[in-house]
Amino acid sequence: VAYVSLKSGRHATAEELIAFSRDRLAAYKCPRTIHFVADLPKTQSGKIRRAELRRTGTTEPSAPSKD
């Protein structure tokens, strides 16, 4: 699972991001599902709050890969 927050004015589909990662990462590291979120929750020191991402779910539909 990967959580993605796109910059303003940028567009990418889940399929494009999965294909991009398959070209650059080992198979076991590639996400099978992409969740698009408006913003990644961060701590005061700027670290991503992973547990909060898992709890809140997604703001936009996600797309599983077609394996």
PDB file of N, CA, C and O in Angstrom:
ATOM      1  N   VAL A   1       0.844  -1.181   0.000  1.00  0.00           N
ATOM      2  CA  VAL A   1       0.000   0.000   0.000  1.00  0.00           C
ATOM      3  C   VAL A   1       0.882   1.234   0.000  1.00  0.00           C
ATOM      4  O   VAL A   1       1.871   1.304   0.728  1.00  0.00           O
ATOM      5  N   ALA A   2       0.513   2.207  -0.825  1.00  0.00           N
ATOM      6  CA  ALA A   2       1.215   3.490  -0.849  1.00  0.00           C
ATOM      7  C   ALA A   2       0.185   4.605  -0.732  1.00  0.00           C
ATOM      8  O   ALA A   2      -0.877   4.554  -1.352  1.00  0.00           O
ATOM      9  N   TYR A   3       0.510   5.602   0.063  1.00  0.00           N
ATOM     10  CA  TYR A   3      -0.320   6.796   0.192  1.00  0.00           C
ATOM     11  C   TYR A   3       0.376   7.911  -0.571  1.00  0.00           C
ATOM     12  O   TYR A   3       1.560   8.171  -0.357  1.00  0.00           O
ATOM     13  N   VAL A   4      -0.360   8.573  -1.467  1.00  0.00           N
ATOM     14  CA  VAL A   4       0.232   9.574  -2.350  1.00  0.00           C
ATOM     15  C   VAL A   4      -0.528  10.888  -2.218  1.00  0.00           C
ATOM     16  O   VAL A   4      -1.758  10.919  -2.252  1.00  0.00           O
ATOM     17  N   SER A   5       0.219  11.957  -2.071  1.00  0.00           N
ATOM     18  CA  SER A   5      -0.326  13.311  -2.082  1.00  0.00           C
ATOM     19  C   SER A   5       0.343  14.041  -3.240  1.00  0.00           C
ATOM     20  O   SER A   5       1.536  14.339  -3.191  1.00  0.00           O
ATOM     21  N   LEU A   6      -0.428  14.323  -4.273  1.00  0.00           N
ATOM     22  CA  LEU A   6       0.124  14.978  -5.459  1.00  0.00           C
ATOM     23  C   LEU A   6       0.222  16.486  -5.239  1.00  0.00           C
ATOM     24  O   LEU A   6      -0.613  17.082  -4.560  1.00  0.00           O
ATOM     25  N   LYS A   7       1.243  17.083  -5.817  1.00  0.00           N
ATOM     26  CA  LYS A   7       1.396  18.537  -5.761  1.00  0.00           C
ATOM     27  C   LYS A   7       0.286  19.189  -6.578  1.00  0.00           C
ATOM     28  O   LYS A   7      -0.274  18.577  -7.488  1.00  0.00           O
ATOM     29  N   SER A   8      -0.018  20.418  -6.245  1.00  0.00           N
ATOM     30  CA  SER A   8      -1.037  21.174  -6.953  1.00  0.00           C
ATOM     31  C   SER A   8      -0.698  21.249  -8.442  1.00  0.00           C
ATOM     32  O   SER A   8       0.429  21.563  -8.824  1.00  0.00           O
ATOM     33  N   GLY A   9      -1.691  20.957  -9.264  1.00  0.00           N
ATOM     34  CA  GLY A   9      -1.491  21.017 -10.707  1.00  0.00           C
ATOM     35  C   GLY A   9      -0.922  19.749 -11.317  1.00  0.00           C
ATOM     36  O   GLY A   9      -0.772  19.673 -12.537  1.00  0.00           O
ATOM     37  N   ARG A  10      -0.605  18.764 -10.513  1.00  0.00           N
ATOM     38  CA  ARG A  10      -0.055  17.498 -11.020  1.00  0.00           C
ATOM     39  C   ARG A  10      -1.159  16.461 -11.118  1.00  0.00           C
ATOM     40  O   ARG A  10      -2.138  16.511 -10.374  1.00  0.00           O
ATOM     41  N   HIS A  11      -0.996  15.525 -12.038  1.00  0.00           N
ATOM     42  CA  HIS A  11      -1.977  14.458 -12.216  1.00  0.00           C
ATOM     43  C   HIS A  11      -1.244  13.150 -12.489  1.00  0.00           C
ATOM     44  O   HIS A  11      -0.303  13.103 -13.282  1.00  0.00           O
ATOM     45  N   ALA A  12      -1.681  12.111 -11.834  1.00  0.00           N
ATOM     46  CA  ALA A  12      -1.155  10.765 -12.078  1.00  0.00           C
ATOM     47  C   ALA A  12      -2.222   9.769 -11.663  1.00  0.00           C
ATOM     48  O   ALA A  12      -2.973  10.005 -10.717  1.00  0.00           O
ATOM     49  N   THR A  13      -2.281   8.670 -12.367  1.00  0.00           N
ATOM     50  CA  THR A  13      -3.214   7.611 -12.003  1.00  0.00           C
ATOM     51  C   THR A  13      -2.482   6.572 -11.168  1.00  0.00           C
ATOM     52  O   THR A  13      -1.253   6.519 -11.146  1.00  0.00           O
ATOM     53  N   ALA A  14      -3.258   5.753 -10.487  1.00  0.00           N
ATOM     54  CA  ALA A  14      -2.671   4.682  -9.689  1.00  0.00           C
ATOM     55  C   ALA A  14      -1.869   3.739 -10.581  1.00  0.00           C
ATOM     56  O   ALA A  14      -0.793   3.279 -10.199  1.00  0.00           O
ATOM     57  N   GLU A  15      -2.392   3.456 -11.759  1.00  0.00           N
ATOM     58  CA  GLU A  15      -1.701   2.553 -12.675  1.00  0.00           C
ATOM     59  C   GLU A  15      -0.349   3.119 -13.105  1.00  0.00           C
ATOM     60  O   GLU A  15       0.631   2.380 -13.198  1.00  0.00           O
ATOM     61  N   GLU A  16      -0.292   4.426 -13.367  1.00  0.00           N
ATOM     62  CA  GLU A  16       0.968   5.060 -13.753  1.00  0.00           C
ATOM     63  C   GLU A  16       1.998   4.978 -12.629  1.00  0.00           C
ATOM     64  O   GLU A  16       3.171   4.698 -12.874  1.00  0.00           O
ATOM     65  N   LEU A  17       1.558   5.222 -11.408  1.00  0.00           N
ATOM     66  CA  LEU A  17       2.480   5.183 -10.272  1.00  0.00           C
ATOM     67  C   LEU A  17       2.981   3.768 -10.002  1.00  0.00           C
ATOM     68  O   LEU A  17       4.151   3.575  -9.670  1.00  0.00           O
ATOM     69  N   ILE A  18       2.107   2.785 -10.140  1.00  0.00           N
ATOM     70  CA  ILE A  18       2.513   1.392  -9.944  1.00  0.00           C
ATOM     71  C   ILE A  18       3.509   0.985 -11.028  1.00  0.00           C
ATOM     72  O   ILE A  18       4.513   0.337 -10.731  1.00  0.00           O
ATOM     73  N   ALA A  19       3.245   1.355 -12.273  1.00  0.00           N
ATOM     74  CA  ALA A  19       4.170   1.038 -13.367  1.00  0.00           C
ATOM     75  C   ALA A  19       5.515   1.720 -13.152  1.00  0.00           C
ATOM     76  O   ALA A  19       6.559   1.114 -13.394  1.00  0.00           O
ATOM     77  N   PHE A  20       5.504   2.968 -12.702  1.00  0.00           N
ATOM     78  CA  PHE A  20       6.735   3.707 -12.419  1.00  0.00           C
ATOM     79  C   PHE A  20       7.552   2.984 -11.349  1.00  0.00           C
ATOM     80  O   PHE A  20       8.767   2.836 -11.485  1.00  0.00           O
ATOM     81  N   SER A  21       6.884   2.534 -10.286  1.00  0.00           N
ATOM     82  CA  SER A  21       7.613   1.859  -9.209  1.00  0.00           C
ATOM     83  C   SER A  21       8.124   0.487  -9.644  1.00  0.00           C
ATOM     84  O   SER A  21       9.193   0.061  -9.205  1.00  0.00           O
ATOM     85  N   ARG A  22       7.379  -0.208 -10.498  1.00  0.00           N
ATOM     86  CA  ARG A  22       7.834  -1.522 -10.979  1.00  0.00           C
ATOM     87  C   ARG A  22       9.125  -1.412 -11.779  1.00  0.00           C
ATOM     88  O   ARG A  22       9.955  -2.321 -11.754  1.00  0.00           O
ATOM     89  N   ASP A  23       9.294  -0.298 -12.489  1.00  0.00           N
ATOM     90  CA  ASP A  23      10.504  -0.090 -13.287  1.00  0.00           C
ATOM     91  C   ASP A  23      11.719   0.221 -12.423  1.00  0.00           C
ATOM     92  O   ASP A  23      12.855   0.052 -12.868  1.00  0.00           O
ATOM     93  N   ARG A  24      11.493   0.673 -11.192  1.00  0.00           N
ATOM     94  CA  ARG A  24      12.597   1.170 -10.374  1.00  0.00           C
ATOM     95  C   ARG A  24      12.831   0.425  -9.066  1.00  0.00           C
ATOM     96  O   ARG A  24      13.882   0.592  -8.448  1.00  0.00           O
ATOM     97  N   LEU A  25      11.872  -0.394  -8.631  1.00  0.00           N
ATOM     98  CA  LEU A  25      11.988  -1.082  -7.342  1.00  0.00           C
ATOM     99  C   LEU A  25      11.957  -2.596  -7.520  1.00  0.00           C
ATOM    100  O   LEU A  25      11.476  -3.113  -8.528  1.00  0.00           O
ATOM    101  N   ALA A  26      12.478  -3.284  -6.521  1.00  0.00           N
ATOM    102  CA  ALA A  26      12.361  -4.741  -6.498  1.00  0.00           C
ATOM    103  C   ALA A  26      10.880  -5.094  -6.385  1.00  0.00           C
ATOM    104  O   ALA A  26      10.101  -4.323  -5.824  1.00  0.00           O
ATOM    105  N   ALA A  27      10.491  -6.238  -6.907  1.00  0.00           N
ATOM    106  CA  ALA A  27       9.083  -6.631  -6.953  1.00  0.00           C
ATOM    107  C   ALA A  27       8.426  -6.610  -5.578  1.00  0.00           C
ATOM    108  O   ALA A  27       7.273  -6.195  -5.452  1.00  0.00           O
ATOM    109  N   TYR A  28       9.137  -7.047  -4.556  1.00  0.00           N
ATOM    110  CA  TYR A  28       8.529  -7.099  -3.226  1.00  0.00           C
ATOM    111  C   TYR A  28       8.340  -5.713  -2.607  1.00  0.00           C
ATOM    112  O   TYR A  28       7.612  -5.580  -1.624  1.00  0.00           O
ATOM    113  N   LYS A  29       8.973  -4.690  -3.154  1.00  0.00           N
ATOM    114  CA  LYS A  29       8.842  -3.328  -2.637  1.00  0.00           C
ATOM    115  C   LYS A  29       7.753  -2.523  -3.349  1.00  0.00           C
ATOM    116  O   LYS A  29       7.369  -1.459  -2.863  1.00  0.00           O
ATOM    117  N   CYS A  30       7.257  -2.997  -4.467  1.00  0.00           N
ATOM    118  CA  CYS A  30       6.275  -2.250  -5.247  1.00  0.00           C
ATOM    119  C   CYS A  30       4.907  -2.280  -4.577  1.00  0.00           C
ATOM    120  O   CYS A  30       4.459  -3.332  -4.121  1.00  0.00           O
ATOM    121  N   PRO A  31       4.244  -1.130  -4.517  1.00  0.00           N
ATOM    122  CA  PRO A  31       2.899  -1.107  -3.927  1.00  0.00           C
ATOM    123  C   PRO A  31       1.906  -1.814  -4.841  1.00  0.00           C
ATOM    124  O   PRO A  31       2.001  -1.739  -6.066  1.00  0.00           O
ATOM    125  N   ARG A  32       0.966  -2.490  -4.228  1.00  0.00           N
ATOM    126  CA  ARG A  32      -0.094  -3.140  -4.996  1.00  0.00           C
ATOM    127  C   ARG A  32      -1.330  -2.254  -5.063  1.00  0.00           C
ATOM    128  O   ARG A  32      -2.167  -2.396  -5.955  1.00  0.00           O
ATOM    129  N   THR A  33      -1.430  -1.337  -4.104  1.00  0.00           N
ATOM    130  CA  THR A  33      -2.563  -0.426  -4.033  1.00  0.00           C
ATOM    131  C   THR A  33      -2.056   0.977  -3.769  1.00  0.00           C
ATOM    132  O   THR A  33      -1.132   1.175  -2.981  1.00  0.00           O
ATOM    133  N   ILE A  34      -2.660   1.948  -4.428  1.00  0.00           N
ATOM    134  CA  ILE A  34      -2.314   3.354  -4.235  1.00  0.00           C
ATOM    135  C   ILE A  34      -3.531   4.059  -3.645  1.00  0.00           C
ATOM    136  O   ILE A  34      -4.635   3.943  -4.177  1.00  0.00           O
ATOM    137  N   HIS A  35      -3.334   4.783  -2.555  1.00  0.00           N
ATOM    138  CA  HIS A  35      -4.385   5.608  -1.957  1.00  0.00           C
ATOM    139  C   HIS A  35      -3.981   7.062  -2.142  1.00  0.00           C
ATOM    140  O   HIS A  35      -2.888   7.465  -1.744  1.00  0.00           O
ATOM    141  N   PHE A  36      -4.862   7.847  -2.746  1.00  0.00           N
ATOM    142  CA  PHE A  36      -4.606   9.274  -2.921  1.00  0.00           C
ATOM    143  C   PHE A  36      -5.201  10.028  -1.735  1.00  0.00           C
ATOM    144  O   PHE A  36      -6.366   9.834  -1.390  1.00  0.00           O
ATOM    145  N   VAL A  37      -4.402  10.881  -1.120  1.00  0.00           N
ATOM    146  CA  VAL A  37      -4.845  11.700   0.008  1.00  0.00           C
ATOM    147  C   VAL A  37      -4.539  13.160  -0.295  1.00  0.00           C
ATOM    148  O   VAL A  37      -3.624  13.464  -1.060  1.00  0.00           O
ATOM    149  N   ALA A  38      -5.309  14.061   0.309  1.00  0.00           N
ATOM    150  CA  ALA A  38      -5.095  15.493   0.084  1.00  0.00           C
ATOM    151  C   ALA A  38      -3.754  15.924   0.661  1.00  0.00           C
ATOM    152  O   ALA A  38      -2.973  16.598  -0.011  1.00  0.00           O
ATOM    153  N   ASP A  39      -3.487  15.540   1.894  1.00  0.00           N
ATOM    154  CA  ASP A  39      -2.235  15.878   2.570  1.00  0.00           C
ATOM    155  C   ASP A  39      -1.794  14.699   3.417  1.00  0.00           C
ATOM    156  O   ASP A  39      -2.624  13.969   3.957  1.00  0.00           O
ATOM    157  N   LEU A  40      -0.499  14.517   3.531  1.00  0.00           N
ATOM    158  CA  LEU A  40       0.041  13.487   4.411  1.00  0.00           C
ATOM    159  C   LEU A  40       0.123  14.061   5.822  1.00  0.00           C
ATOM    160  O   LEU A  40       0.708  15.126   6.018  1.00  0.00           O
ATOM    161  N   PRO A  41      -0.461  13.368   6.817  1.00  0.00           N
ATOM    162  CA  PRO A  41      -0.387  13.881   8.188  1.00  0.00           C
ATOM    163  C   PRO A  41       1.046  13.811   8.701  1.00  0.00           C
ATOM    164  O   PRO A  41       1.719  12.792   8.550  1.00  0.00           O
ATOM    165  N   LYS A  42       1.506  14.902   9.310  1.00  0.00           N
ATOM    166  CA  LYS A  42       2.889  14.965   9.782  1.00  0.00           C
ATOM    167  C   LYS A  42       2.952  15.398  11.239  1.00  0.00           C
ATOM    168  O   LYS A  42       2.057  16.072  11.747  1.00  0.00           O
ATOM    169  N   THR A  43       4.032  14.992  11.896  1.00  0.00           N
ATOM    170  CA  THR A  43       4.304  15.432  13.259  1.00  0.00           C
ATOM    171  C   THR A  43       4.891  16.838  13.210  1.00  0.00           C
ATOM    172  O   THR A  43       5.134  17.378  12.131  1.00  0.00           O
ATOM    173  N   GLN A  44       5.116  17.424  14.371  1.00  0.00           N
ATOM    174  CA  GLN A  44       5.709  18.762  14.419  1.00  0.00           C
ATOM    175  C   GLN A  44       7.112  18.779  13.829  1.00  0.00           C
ATOM    176  O   GLN A  44       7.566  19.806  13.325  1.00  0.00           O
ATOM    177  N   SER A  45       7.799  17.639  13.891  1.00  0.00           N
ATOM    178  CA  SER A  45       9.156  17.579  13.339  1.00  0.00           C
ATOM    179  C   SER A  45       9.171  17.210  11.852  1.00  0.00           C
ATOM    180  O   SER A  45      10.244  17.093  11.259  1.00  0.00           O
ATOM    181  N   GLY A  46       7.993  17.026  11.245  1.00  0.00           N
ATOM    182  CA  GLY A  46       7.912  16.780   9.810  1.00  0.00           C
ATOM    183  C   GLY A  46       7.877  15.322   9.392  1.00  0.00           C
ATOM    184  O   GLY A  46       7.893  15.025   8.198  1.00  0.00           O
ATOM    185  N   LYS A  47       7.830  14.404  10.353  1.00  0.00           N
ATOM    186  CA  LYS A  47       7.761  12.979  10.007  1.00  0.00           C
ATOM    187  C   LYS A  47       6.315  12.597   9.677  1.00  0.00           C
ATOM    188  O   LYS A  47       5.370  13.168  10.222  1.00  0.00           O
ATOM    189  N   ILE A  48       6.159  11.625   8.776  1.00  0.00           N
ATOM    190  CA  ILE A  48       4.833  11.152   8.384  1.00  0.00           C
ATOM    191  C   ILE A  48       4.227  10.335   9.523  1.00  0.00           C
ATOM    192  O   ILE A  48       4.894   9.480  10.105  1.00  0.00           O
ATOM    193  N   ARG A  49       2.963  10.604   9.836  1.00  0.00           N
ATOM    194  CA  ARG A  49       2.231   9.836  10.858  1.00  0.00           C
ATOM    195  C   ARG A  49       1.566   8.640  10.173  1.00  0.00           C
ATOM    196  O   ARG A  49       0.426   8.729   9.717  1.00  0.00           O
ATOM    197  N   ARG A  50       2.283   7.536  10.108  1.00  0.00           N
ATOM    198  CA  ARG A  50       1.802   6.356   9.379  1.00  0.00           C
ATOM    199  C   ARG A  50       0.539   5.764   9.993  1.00  0.00           C
ATOM    200  O   ARG A  50      -0.375   5.368   9.270  1.00  0.00           O
ATOM    201  N   ALA A  51       0.481   5.701  11.318  1.00  0.00           N
ATOM    202  CA  ALA A  51      -0.691   5.129  11.981  1.00  0.00           C
ATOM    203  C   ALA A  51      -1.945   5.940  11.662  1.00  0.00           C
ATOM    204  O   ALA A  51      -3.023   5.375  11.477  1.00  0.00           O
ATOM    205  N   GLU A  52      -1.804   7.251  11.598  1.00  0.00           N
ATOM    206  CA  GLU A  52      -2.946   8.106  11.271  1.00  0.00           C
ATOM    207  C   GLU A  52      -3.406   7.868   9.835  1.00  0.00           C
ATOM    208  O   GLU A  52      -4.606   7.891   9.563  1.00  0.00           O
ATOM    209  N   LEU A  53      -2.490   7.646   8.933  1.00  0.00           N
ATOM    210  CA  LEU A  53      -2.856   7.330   7.548  1.00  0.00           C
ATOM    211  C   LEU A  53      -3.687   6.058   7.491  1.00  0.00           C
ATOM    212  O   LEU A  53      -4.697   6.007   6.789  1.00  0.00           O
ATOM    213  N   ARG A  54      -3.276   5.050   8.211  1.00  0.00           N
ATOM    214  CA  ARG A  54      -4.010   3.776   8.205  1.00  0.00           C
ATOM    215  C   ARG A  54      -5.411   3.941   8.780  1.00  0.00           C
ATOM    216  O   ARG A  54      -6.358   3.324   8.292  1.00  0.00           O
ATOM    217  N   ARG A  55      -5.551   4.770   9.817  1.00  0.00           N
ATOM    218  CA  ARG A  55      -6.854   4.963  10.466  1.00  0.00           C
ATOM    219  C   ARG A  55      -7.814   5.777   9.612  1.00  0.00           C
ATOM    220  O   ARG A  55      -9.003   5.463   9.552  1.00  0.00           O
ATOM    221  N   THR A  56      -7.324   6.805   8.959  1.00  0.00           N
ATOM    222  CA  THR A  56      -8.212   7.720   8.242  1.00  0.00           C
ATOM    223  C   THR A  56      -8.671   7.177   6.904  1.00  0.00           C
ATOM    224  O   THR A  56      -9.708   7.611   6.402  1.00  0.00           O
ATOM    225  N   GLY A  57      -7.958   6.263   6.316  1.00  0.00           N
ATOM    226  CA  GLY A  57      -8.342   5.727   5.016  1.00  0.00           C
ATOM    227  C   GLY A  57      -7.982   6.683   3.908  1.00  0.00           C
ATOM    228  O   GLY A  57      -6.935   7.329   3.956  1.00  0.00           O
ATOM    229  N   THR A  58      -8.841   6.783   2.903  1.00  0.00           N
ATOM    230  CA  THR A  58      -8.520   7.591   1.731  1.00  0.00           C
ATOM    231  C   THR A  58      -9.560   8.668   1.514  1.00  0.00           C
ATOM    232  O   THR A  58     -10.691   8.560   1.986  1.00  0.00           O
ATOM    233  N   THR A  59      -9.170   9.711   0.794  1.00  0.00           N
ATOM    234  CA  THR A  59     -10.107  10.764   0.417  1.00  0.00           C
ATOM    235  C   THR A  59     -10.574  10.585  -1.018  1.00  0.00           C
ATOM    236  O   THR A  59     -11.581  11.167  -1.422  1.00  0.00           O
ATOM    237  N   GLU A  60      -9.860   9.795  -1.779  1.00  0.00           N
ATOM    238  CA  GLU A  60     -10.228   9.513  -3.163  1.00  0.00           C
ATOM    239  C   GLU A  60     -10.147   8.007  -3.377  1.00  0.00           C
ATOM    240  O   GLU A  60      -9.443   7.320  -2.637  1.00  0.00           O
ATOM    241  N   PRO A  61     -10.844   7.487  -4.362  1.00  0.00           N
ATOM    242  CA  PRO A  61     -10.791   6.042  -4.600  1.00  0.00           C
ATOM    243  C   PRO A  61      -9.376   5.564  -4.893  1.00  0.00           C
ATOM    244  O   PRO A  61      -8.575   6.270  -5.506  1.00  0.00           O
ATOM    245  N   SER A  62      -9.096   4.376  -4.451  1.00  0.00           N
ATOM    246  CA  SER A  62      -7.796   3.776  -4.740  1.00  0.00           C
ATOM    247  C   SER A  62      -7.982   2.713  -5.804  1.00  0.00           C
ATOM    248  O   SER A  62      -9.100   2.272  -6.069  1.00  0.00           O
ATOM    249  N   ALA A  63      -6.890   2.310  -6.406  1.00  0.00           N
ATOM    250  CA  ALA A  63      -6.962   1.309  -7.468  1.00  0.00           C
ATOM    251  C   ALA A  63      -5.969   0.200  -7.185  1.00  0.00           C
ATOM    252  O   ALA A  63      -4.768   0.453  -7.091  1.00  0.00           O
ATOM    253  N   PRO A  64      -6.454  -1.034  -7.047  1.00  0.00           N
ATOM    254  CA  PRO A  64      -5.514  -2.149  -6.876  1.00  0.00           C
ATOM    255  C   PRO A  64      -4.821  -2.466  -8.186  1.00  0.00           C
ATOM    256  O   PRO A  64      -5.356  -2.216  -9.266  1.00  0.00           O
ATOM    257  N   SER A  65      -3.632  -3.015  -8.075  1.00  0.00           N
ATOM    258  CA  SER A  65      -2.911  -3.391  -9.287  1.00  0.00           C
ATOM    259  C   SER A  65      -3.542  -4.634  -9.882  1.00  0.00           C
ATOM    260  O   SER A  65      -4.277  -5.356  -9.209  1.00  0.00           O
ATOM    261  N   LYS A  66      -3.254  -4.872 -11.129  1.00  0.00           N
ATOM    262  CA  LYS A  66      -3.811  -6.034 -11.826  1.00  0.00           C
ATOM    263  C   LYS A  66      -2.719  -7.061 -12.015  1.00  0.00           C
ATOM    264  O   LYS A  66      -2.071  -7.110 -13.060  1.00  0.00           O
ATOM    265  N   ASP A  67      -2.516  -7.893 -10.987  1.00  0.00           N
ATOM    266  CA  ASP A  67      -1.483  -8.943 -11.037  1.00  0.00           C
ATOM    267  C   ASP A  67      -2.063 -10.241 -11.511  1.00  0.00           C
ATOM    268  O   ASP A  67      -1.345 -11.236 -11.616  1.00  0.00           O
TER     269      ASP A  67
END
